[in-house]
Amino acid sequence: MLKRMVVAVLLFSGVAQAAPENQVDYQQMYSQCLKAAGVTNNSSVDQCSRQTFKASEQEMNRLYSKIYNQIASRQAQDAKNFELSQKFWLSYRDSHCKLAGAYVGSPMYSYCPMQLNISRIAELREFTQE
């Protein structure tokens, strides 16, 4: 992980910034929501997943915009490639989670996209060192 972060810094020098200490821990947010619900069932998983998804979606969009603008200011083609990769990622997330919901069970319709957003945020944070 550390090696990958160093490589990312070298590849995207000038894009990275110091990581703020107030990063949101979305897994913890989800767990606290379930704890507050008092019971873990399909309804509470769905509710807490949707709530956490919305919060993670906002950060993902903020990080994407920040990275896109930084890349675009240096290299327009790289910005287009970054935009395309995000579109492909969103398509993957949506398709994968529809299948997960259909074959694993209905809570996956909300739980799966939440989990994939959390993973994507970690990837995007590497670009910005957030």
OpenMM code with the backbone's topology and positions (N, CA, C; nanometers):
from openmm import Vec3, app, unit

residues = "MET LEU LYS ARG MET VAL VAL ALA VAL LEU LEU PHE SER GLY VAL ALA GLN ALA ALA PRO GLU ASN GLN VAL ASP TYR GLN GLN MET TYR SER GLN CYS LEU LYS ALA ALA GLY VAL THR ASN ASN SER SER VAL ASP GLN CYS SER ARG GLN THR PHE LYS ALA SER GLU GLN GLU MET ASN ARG LEU TYR SER LYS ILE TYR ASN GLN ILE ALA SER ARG GLN ALA GLN ASP ALA LYS ASN PHE GLU LEU SER GLN LYS PHE TRP LEU SER TYR ARG ASP SER HIS CYS LYS LEU ALA GLY ALA TYR VAL GLY SER PRO MET TYR SER TYR CYS PRO MET GLN LEU ASN ILE SER ARG ILE ALA GLU LEU ARG GLU PHE THR GLN GLU".split()
positions = [
    Vec3(0.0834, -0.1192, 0.0000),
    Vec3(0.0000, 0.0000, 0.0000),
    Vec3(0.0870, 0.1244, 0.0000),
    Vec3(0.1873, 0.1281, 0.0877),
    Vec3(0.2748, 0.2447, 0.0952),
    Vec3(0.3501, 0.2628, -0.0352),
    Vec3(0.3968, 0.1533, -0.0924),
    Vec3(0.4686, 0.1605, -0.2192),
    Vec3(0.3784, 0.2187, -0.3278),
    Vec3(0.2539, 0.1764, -0.3297),
    Vec3(0.1587, 0.2258, -0.4297),
    Vec3(0.1340, 0.3751, -0.4105),
    Vec3(0.1289, 0.4182, -0.2838),
    Vec3(0.1087, 0.5605, -0.2567),
    Vec3(0.2291, 0.6412, -0.3034),
    Vec3(0.3484, 0.5896, -0.2818),
    Vec3(0.4690, 0.6600, -0.3262),
    Vec3(0.4702, 0.6698, -0.4777),
    Vec3(0.4353, 0.5613, -0.5447),
    Vec3(0.4294, 0.5625, -0.6903),
    Vec3(0.3264, 0.6649, -0.7375),
    Vec3(0.2107, 0.6689, -0.6728),
    Vec3(0.1071, 0.7652, -0.7107),
    Vec3(0.1575, 0.9077, -0.6942),
    Vec3(0.2304, 0.9330, -0.5865),
    Vec3(0.2845, 1.0672, -0.5649),
    Vec3(0.3840, 1.1017, -0.6743),
    Vec3(0.4689, 1.0073, -0.7100),
    Vec3(0.5670, 1.0328, -0.8142),
    Vec3(0.5006, 1.0537, -0.9501),
    Vec3(0.4008, 0.9732, -0.9783),
    Vec3(0.3323, 0.9851, -1.1063),
    Vec3(0.2507, 1.1132, -1.1179),
    Vec3(0.1957, 1.1558, -1.0082),
    Vec3(0.1071, 1.2711, -1.0101),
    Vec3(0.1628, 1.3841, -0.9248),
    Vec3(0.2931, 1.4047, -0.9316),
    Vec3(0.3547, 1.5095, -0.8503),
    Vec3(0.2882, 1.6422, -0.8795),
    Vec3(0.2637, 1.7151, -0.7749),
    Vec3(0.1925, 1.8409, -0.7887),
    Vec3(0.0434, 1.8254, -0.7674),
    Vec3(-0.0094, 1.7067, -0.7851),
    Vec3(-0.1517, 1.6820, -0.7640),
    Vec3(-0.1767, 1.6503, -0.6169),
    Vec3(-0.0825, 1.5822, -0.5542),
    Vec3(-0.1014, 1.5366, -0.4169),
    Vec3(-0.0894, 1.6513, -0.3172),
    Vec3(-0.1656, 1.6359, -0.2084),
    Vec3(-0.1625, 1.7305, -0.0978),
    Vec3(-0.1599, 1.6503, 0.0314),
    Vec3(-0.1299, 1.7163, 0.1399),
    Vec3(-0.1294, 1.6493, 0.2699),
    Vec3(-0.2695, 1.6007, 0.3044),
    Vec3(-0.2768, 1.4851, 0.3657),
    Vec3(-0.4062, 1.4271, 0.4027),
    Vec3(-0.4633, 1.4961, 0.5252),
    Vec3(-0.5889, 1.5394, 0.5178),
    Vec3(-0.6508, 1.5978, 0.6362),
    Vec3(-0.6792, 1.4884, 0.7382),
    Vec3(-0.6795, 1.5264, 0.8619),
    Vec3(-0.7011, 1.4278, 0.9673),
    Vec3(-0.8488, 1.4020, 0.9940),
    Vec3(-0.9364, 1.4740, 0.9283),
    Vec3(-1.0791, 1.4592, 0.9535),
    Vec3(-1.1496, 1.3808, 0.8429),
    Vec3(-1.0829, 1.2794, 0.7891),
    Vec3(-1.1454, 1.1952, 0.6881),
    Vec3(-1.2637, 1.1207, 0.7479),
    Vec3(-1.3670, 1.1081, 0.6695),
    Vec3(-1.4838, 1.0325, 0.7131),
    Vec3(-1.4532, 0.8839, 0.6979),
    Vec3(-1.4833, 0.8073, 0.7994),
    Vec3(-1.4721, 0.6615, 0.7950),
    Vec3(-1.6132, 0.6087, 0.7674),
    Vec3(-1.6392, 0.5742, 0.6430),
    Vec3(-1.7744, 0.5347, 0.6034),
    Vec3(-1.8140, 0.3991, 0.6600),
    Vec3(-1.7184, 0.3090, 0.6796),
    Vec3(-1.7505, 0.1817, 0.7436),
    Vec3(-1.7995, 0.2065, 0.8857),
    Vec3(-1.7327, 0.2977, 0.9541),
    Vec3(-1.7735, 0.3318, 1.0902),
    Vec3(-1.9108, 0.3999, 1.0896),
    Vec3(-1.9339, 0.4867, 0.9925),
    Vec3(-2.0635, 0.5530, 0.9803),
    Vec3(-2.1751, 0.4490, 0.9650),
    Vec3(-2.1513, 0.3520, 0.8787),
    Vec3(-2.2483, 0.2454, 0.8556),
    Vec3(-2.2705, 0.1641, 0.9833),
    Vec3(-2.1617, 0.1254, 1.0492),
    Vec3(-2.1718, 0.0456, 1.1713),
    Vec3(-2.2455, 0.1202, 1.2819),
    Vec3(-2.2182, 0.2478, 1.2959),
    Vec3(-2.2866, 0.3279, 1.3984),
    Vec3(-2.4357, 0.3387, 1.3687),
    Vec3(-2.4690, 0.3500, 1.2420),
    Vec3(-2.6099, 0.3554, 1.2037),
    Vec3(-2.6806, 0.2255, 1.2402),
    Vec3(-2.6169, 0.1125, 1.2093),
    Vec3(-2.6764, -0.0169, 1.2454),
    Vec3(-2.6905, -0.0304, 1.3962),
    Vec3(-2.5901, 0.0136, 1.4684),
    Vec3(-2.5950, 0.0062, 1.6147),
    Vec3(-2.7108, 0.0912, 1.6677),
    Vec3(-2.7268, 0.2108, 1.6118),
    Vec3(-2.8348, 0.2996, 1.6543),
    Vec3(-2.9725, 0.2401, 1.6203),
    Vec3(-2.9793, 0.1628, 1.5112),
    Vec3(-3.1061, 0.0997, 1.4726),
    Vec3(-3.1469, -0.0062, 1.5748),
    Vec3(-3.0495, -0.0630, 1.6434),
    Vec3(-3.0795, -0.1594, 1.7483),
    Vec3(-3.1004, -0.3014, 1.7002),
    Vec3(-3.1197, -0.3181, 1.5730),
    Vec3(-3.1408, -0.4514, 1.5167),
    Vec3(-3.0848, -0.4508, 1.3740),
    Vec3(-3.0258, -0.5630, 1.3365),
    Vec3(-2.9753, -0.5750, 1.2000),
    Vec3(-3.0688, -0.6672, 1.1234),
    Vec3(-3.1391, -0.6084, 1.0292),
    Vec3(-3.2277, -0.6834, 0.9418),
    Vec3(-3.2248, -0.6169, 0.8041),
    Vec3(-3.3001, -0.6685, 0.7110),
    Vec3(-3.2980, -0.6130, 0.5757),
    Vec3(-3.3300, -0.4642, 0.5745),
    Vec3(-3.4241, -0.4247, 0.6556),
    Vec3(-3.4664, -0.2844, 0.6588),
    Vec3(-3.3559, -0.1942, 0.7131),
    Vec3(-3.2930, -0.2327, 0.8230),
    Vec3(-3.1878, -0.1474, 0.8803),
    Vec3(-3.0634, -0.1464, 0.7918),
    Vec3(-3.0300, -0.2595, 0.7319),
    Vec3(-2.9165, -0.2638, 0.6390),
    Vec3(-2.9438, -0.1704, 0.5208),
    Vec3(-3.0639, -0.1769, 0.4674),
    Vec3(-3.0994, -0.0910, 0.3541),
    Vec3(-3.0944, 0.0563, 0.3932),
    Vec3(-3.1555, 0.0898, 0.5052),
    Vec3(-3.1590, 0.2297, 0.5499),
    Vec3(-3.0174, 0.2827, 0.5752),
    Vec3(-2.9363, 0.2082, 0.6477),
    Vec3(-2.8015, 0.2541, 0.6818),
    Vec3(-2.7106, 0.2564, 0.5594),
    Vec3(-2.7296, 0.1596, 0.4699),
    Vec3(-2.6515, 0.1581, 0.3464),
    Vec3(-2.6841, 0.2797, 0.2604),
    Vec3(-2.8119, 0.3114, 0.2484),
    Vec3(-2.8520, 0.4277, 0.1680),
    Vec3(-2.7988, 0.5580, 0.2276),
    Vec3(-2.8063, 0.5691, 0.3584),
    Vec3(-2.7570, 0.6891, 0.4262),
    Vec3(-2.6058, 0.7041, 0.4048),
    Vec3(-2.5333, 0.5973, 0.4216),
    Vec3(-2.3879, 0.6005, 0.4041),
    Vec3(-2.3524, 0.6200, 0.2578),
    Vec3(-2.4291, 0.5589, 0.1682),
    Vec3(-2.4069, 0.5768, 0.0245),
    Vec3(-2.4156, 0.7240, -0.0133),
    Vec3(-2.5198, 0.7915, 0.0347),
    Vec3(-2.5374, 0.9335, 0.0008),
    Vec3(-2.4185, 1.0166, 0.0460),
    Vec3(-2.3714, 0.9923, 0.1661),
    Vec3(-2.2555, 1.0665, 0.2176),
    Vec3(-2.1304, 1.0336, 0.1373),
    Vec3(-2.1113, 0.9061, 0.1068),
    Vec3(-1.9921, 0.8668, 0.0309),
    Vec3(-1.9990, 0.9179, -0.1126),
    Vec3(-2.1165, 0.9219, -0.1689),
    Vec3(-2.1338, 0.9726, -0.3062),
    Vec3(-2.0914, 1.1190, -0.3145),
    Vec3(-2.1250, 1.1967, -0.2126),
    Vec3(-2.0859, 1.3377, -0.2106),
    Vec3(-1.9348, 1.3529, -0.2083),
    Vec3(-1.8684, 1.2746, -0.1239),
    Vec3(-1.7218, 1.2845, -0.1200),
    Vec3(-1.6607, 1.2338, -0.2486),
    Vec3(-1.7128, 1.1264, -0.3024),
    Vec3(-1.6593, 1.0730, -0.4272),
    Vec3(-1.6695, 1.1774, -0.5384),
    Vec3(-1.7830, 1.2449, -0.5477),
    Vec3(-1.8003, 1.3478, -0.6501),
    Vec3(-1.7069, 1.4666, -0.6267),
    Vec3(-1.6887, 1.5038, -0.5011),
    Vec3(-1.5978, 1.6146, -0.4687),
    Vec3(-1.4547, 1.5788, -0.5076),
    Vec3(-1.4113, 1.4586, -0.4697),
    Vec3(-1.2759, 1.4153, -0.5029),
    Vec3(-1.2570, 1.4052, -0.6540),
    Vec3(-1.3558, 1.3476, -0.7215),
    Vec3(-1.3474, 1.3352, -0.8676),
    Vec3(-1.3290, 1.4727, -0.9319),
    Vec3(-1.4111, 1.5686, -0.8928),
    Vec3(-1.4021, 1.7032, -0.9508),
    Vec3(-1.2673, 1.7674, -0.9235),
    Vec3(-1.2196, 1.7516, -0.8037),
    Vec3(-1.0900, 1.8087, -0.7661),
    Vec3(-0.9778, 1.7490, -0.8510),
    Vec3(-0.9766, 1.6185, -0.8619),
    Vec3(-0.8730, 1.5509, -0.9401),
    Vec3(-0.8856, 1.5862, -1.0874),
    Vec3(-1.0074, 1.5828, -1.1386),
    Vec3(-1.0297, 1.6150, -1.2798),
    Vec3(-0.9747, 1.7540, -1.3117),
    Vec3(-1.0093, 1.8513, -1.2296),
    Vec3(-0.9636, 1.9883, -1.2540),
    Vec3(-0.8123, 2.0001, -1.2470),
    Vec3(-0.7505, 1.9286, -1.1536),
    Vec3(-0.6047, 1.9331, -1.1424),
    Vec3(-0.5387, 1.8693, -1.2641),
    Vec3(-0.5913, 1.7579, -1.3083),
    Vec3(-0.5348, 1.6917, -1.4262),
    Vec3(-0.5595, 1.7755, -1.5506),
    Vec3(-0.6799, 1.8295, -1.5638),
    Vec3(-0.7154, 1.9090, -1.6816),
    Vec3(-0.6266, 2.0318, -1.6958),
    Vec3(-0.5833, 2.0873, -1.5834),
    Vec3(-0.4971, 2.2056, -1.5907),
    Vec3(-0.3580, 2.1709, -1.6429),
    Vec3(-0.3248, 2.0420, -1.6441),
    Vec3(-0.1928, 1.9987, -1.6913),
    Vec3(-0.1985, 1.9294, -1.8262),
    Vec3(-0.3008, 1.8461, -1.8449),
    Vec3(-0.3054, 1.7623, -1.9644),
    Vec3(-0.4515, 1.7273, -1.9964),
    Vec3(-0.5046, 1.7901, -2.1007),
    Vec3(-0.6458, 1.7722, -2.1362),
    Vec3(-0.6796, 1.6269, -2.1684),
    Vec3(-0.5930, 1.5573, -2.2391),
    Vec3(-0.6220, 1.4184, -2.2761),
    Vec3(-0.6265, 1.3280, -2.1532),
    Vec3(-0.5373, 1.3513, -2.0585),
    Vec3(-0.5410, 1.2729, -1.9352),
    Vec3(-0.6708, 1.2971, -1.8593),
    Vec3(-0.7199, 1.4201, -1.8613),
    Vec3(-0.8465, 1.4513, -1.7952),
    Vec3(-0.9616, 1.3760, -1.8627),
    Vec3(-0.9592, 1.3694, -1.9948),
    Vec3(-1.0627, 1.2941, -2.0668),
    Vec3(-1.0552, 1.1458, -2.0318),
    Vec3(-0.9339, 1.0933, -2.0216),
    Vec3(-0.9173, 0.9525, -1.9845),
    Vec3(-0.9654, 0.9272, -1.8416),
    Vec3(-0.9376, 1.0215, -1.7532),
    Vec3(-0.9835, 1.0097, -1.6149),
    Vec3(-1.1363, 1.0121, -1.6110),
    Vec3(-1.1964, 1.1009, -1.6863),
    Vec3(-1.3426, 1.1081, -1.6934),
    Vec3(-1.4002, 0.9767, -1.7462),
    Vec3(-1.3388, 0.9233, -1.8494),
    Vec3(-1.3856, 0.7978, -1.9070),
    Vec3(-1.3725, 0.6834, -1.8063),
    Vec3(-1.2623, 0.6809, -1.7327),
    Vec3(-1.2445, 0.5748, -1.6332),
    Vec3(-1.3515, 0.5828, -1.5246),
    Vec3(-1.3887, 0.7047, -1.4855),
    Vec3(-1.4934, 0.7201, -1.3841),
    Vec3(-1.6289, 0.6742, -1.4383),
    Vec3(-1.6571, 0.7053, -1.5631),
    Vec3(-1.7831, 0.6602, -1.6239),
    Vec3(-1.7888, 0.5079, -1.6302),
    Vec3(-1.6761, 0.4471, -1.6690),
    Vec3(-1.6708, 0.3004, -1.6730),
    Vec3(-1.6865, 0.2423, -1.5326),
    Vec3(-1.6231, 0.3052, -1.4354),
    Vec3(-1.6334, 0.2570, -1.2977),
    Vec3(-1.7780, 0.2641, -1.2496),
    Vec3(-1.8474, 0.3752, -1.2767),
    Vec3(-1.9875, 0.3894, -1.2363),
    Vec3(-2.0748, 0.2827, -1.3024),
    Vec3(-2.0482, 0.2558, -1.4292),
    Vec3(-2.1225, 0.1521, -1.5005),
    Vec3(-2.0971, 0.0153, -1.4376),
    Vec3(-1.9710, -0.0119, -1.4057),
    Vec3(-1.9370, -0.1367, -1.3377),
    Vec3(-2.0109, -0.1471, -1.2039),
    Vec3(-2.0028, -0.0419, -1.1233),
    Vec3(-2.0674, -0.0435, -0.9917),
    Vec3(-2.2156, -0.0755, -1.0046),
    Vec3(-2.2821, -0.0043, -1.0930),
    Vec3(-2.4265, -0.0212, -1.1062),
    Vec3(-2.4636, -0.1609, -1.1571),
    Vec3(-2.3913, -0.2089, -1.2572),
    Vec3(-2.4199, -0.3424, -1.3128),
    Vec3(-2.3890, -0.4524, -1.2121),
    Vec3(-2.2749, -0.4422, -1.1492),
    Vec3(-2.2341, -0.5428, -1.0514),
    Vec3(-2.3344, -0.5507, -0.9360),
    Vec3(-2.3758, -0.4372, -0.8873),
    Vec3(-2.4652, -0.4355, -0.7714),
    Vec3(-2.6066, -0.4798, -0.8064),
    Vec3(-2.6500, -0.4562, -0.9294),
    Vec3(-2.7799, -0.5104, -0.9713),
    Vec3(-2.7764, -0.6630, -0.9695),
    Vec3(-2.6661, -0.7186, -1.0180),
    Vec3(-2.6524, -0.8644, -1.0155),
    Vec3(-2.6423, -0.9160, -0.8721),
    Vec3(-2.5670, -0.8458, -0.7893),
    Vec3(-2.5539, -0.8870, -0.6492),
    Vec3(-2.6902, -0.8854, -0.5805),
    Vec3(-2.7692, -0.7844, -0.6077),
    Vec3(-2.9032, -0.7783, -0.5493),
    Vec3(-2.9915, -0.8927, -0.5962),
    Vec3(-2.9812, -0.9239, -0.7238),
    Vec3(-3.0644, -1.0297, -0.7805),
    Vec3(-3.0240, -1.1690, -0.7319),
    Vec3(-2.8942, -1.1896, -0.7115),
    Vec3(-2.8475, -1.3245, -0.6790),
    Vec3(-2.8084, -1.3455, -0.5336),
    Vec3(-2.7736, -1.2397, -0.4623),
    Vec3(-2.7355, -1.2535, -0.3220),
    Vec3(-2.8535, -1.2199, -0.2320),
    Vec3(-2.9256, -1.1153, -0.2688),
    Vec3(-3.0422, -1.0763, -0.1904),
    Vec3(-3.0640, -0.9264, -0.1960),
    Vec3(-3.1841, -0.8854, -0.1640),
    Vec3(-3.2240, -0.7456, -0.1805),
    Vec3(-3.1404, -0.6446, -0.1030),
    Vec3(-3.0853, -0.6756, 0.0152),
    Vec3(-3.0032, -0.5736, 0.0819),
    Vec3(-2.8819, -0.5314, -0.0016),
    Vec3(-2.8402, -0.6179, -0.0941),
    Vec3(-2.7235, -0.5853, -0.1768),
    Vec3(-2.7499, -0.4684, -0.2719),
    Vec3(-2.8768, -0.4399, -0.3013),
    Vec3(-2.9058, -0.3266, -0.3895),
    Vec3(-2.8561, -0.1948, -0.3299),
    Vec3(-2.8527, -0.1860, -0.1995),
    Vec3(-2.8012, -0.0641, -0.1357),
    Vec3(-2.6641, -0.0866, -0.0716),
    Vec3(-2.6416, -0.2062, -0.0174),
    Vec3(-2.5153, -0.2342, 0.0507),
    Vec3(-2.3974, -0.2387, -0.0479),
    Vec3(-2.4161, -0.3026, -0.1598),
    Vec3(-2.3099, -0.3176, -0.2596),
    Vec3(-2.2603, -0.1834, -0.3125),
    Vec3(-2.3481, -0.0931, -0.3590),
    Vec3(-2.2962, 0.0351, -0.4084),
    Vec3(-2.2283, 0.1167, -0.2984),
    Vec3(-2.2758, 0.1040, -0.1760),
    Vec3(-2.2110, 0.1729, -0.0650),
    Vec3(-2.0686, 0.1213, -0.0500),
    Vec3(-2.0513, -0.0097, -0.0486),
    Vec3(-1.9184, -0.0688, -0.0317),
    Vec3(-1.8258, -0.0311, -0.1480),
    Vec3(-1.8766, -0.0349, -0.2686),
    Vec3(-1.7931, 0.0006, -0.3832),
    Vec3(-1.7572, 0.1491, -0.3813),
    Vec3(-1.8486, 0.2349, -0.3387),
    Vec3(-1.8155, 0.3775, -0.3239),
    Vec3(-1.7033, 0.3967, -0.2228),
    Vec3(-1.7102, 0.3254, -0.1125),
    Vec3(-1.6068, 0.3371, -0.0090),
    Vec3(-1.4710, 0.2979, -0.0673),
    Vec3(-1.4688, 0.1912, -0.1453),
    Vec3(-1.3433, 0.1494, -0.2095),
    Vec3(-1.2951, 0.2534, -0.3103),
    Vec3(-1.3866, 0.3086, -0.3864),
    Vec3(-1.3486, 0.4089, -0.4874),
    Vec3(-1.2941, 0.5346, -0.4203),
    Vec3(-1.3527, 0.5738, -0.3091),
    Vec3(-1.3032, 0.6908, -0.2364),
    Vec3(-1.1588, 0.6688, -0.1941),
    Vec3(-1.1272, 0.5484, -0.1486),
    Vec3(-0.9883, 0.5191, -0.1105),
    Vec3(-0.8958, 0.5349, -0.2305),
    Vec3(-0.9393, 0.4904, -0.3460),
    Vec3(-0.8580, 0.5063, -0.4682),
    Vec3(-0.8402, 0.6538, -0.5024),
    Vec3(-0.9480, 0.7302, -0.4949),
    Vec3(-0.9398, 0.8719, -0.5289),
    Vec3(-0.8586, 0.9497, -0.4260),
    Vec3(-0.8679, 0.9090, -0.3009),
    Vec3(-0.7880, 0.9762, -0.1980),
    Vec3(-0.6384, 0.9614, -0.2251),
    Vec3(-0.5996, 0.8489, -0.2870),
    Vec3(-0.4593, 0.8297, -0.3220),
    Vec3(-0.4109, 0.9364, -0.4210),
    Vec3(-0.4974, 0.9764, -0.5110),
    Vec3(-0.4627, 1.0806, -0.6071),
    Vec3(-0.4379, 1.2146, -0.5366),
    Vec3(-0.5184, 1.2412, -0.4373),
    Vec3(-0.5112, 1.3720, -0.3712),
    Vec3(-0.4410, 1.3669, -0.2373),
    Vec3(-0.4054, 1.2465, -0.1942),
    Vec3(-0.3443, 1.2245, -0.0630),
    Vec3(-0.4364, 1.2728, 0.0481),
    Vec3(-0.5669, 1.2584, 0.0276),
    Vec3(-0.6656, 1.2904, 0.1319),
    Vec3(-0.6985, 1.1671, 0.2103),
] * unit.nanometer
topology = app.Topology()
chain = topology.addChain("A")
for resn in residues:
    res = topology.addResidue(resn, chain)
    for name in ("N", "CA", "C"):
        topology.addAtom(name, app.Element.getBySymbol(name[0]), res)
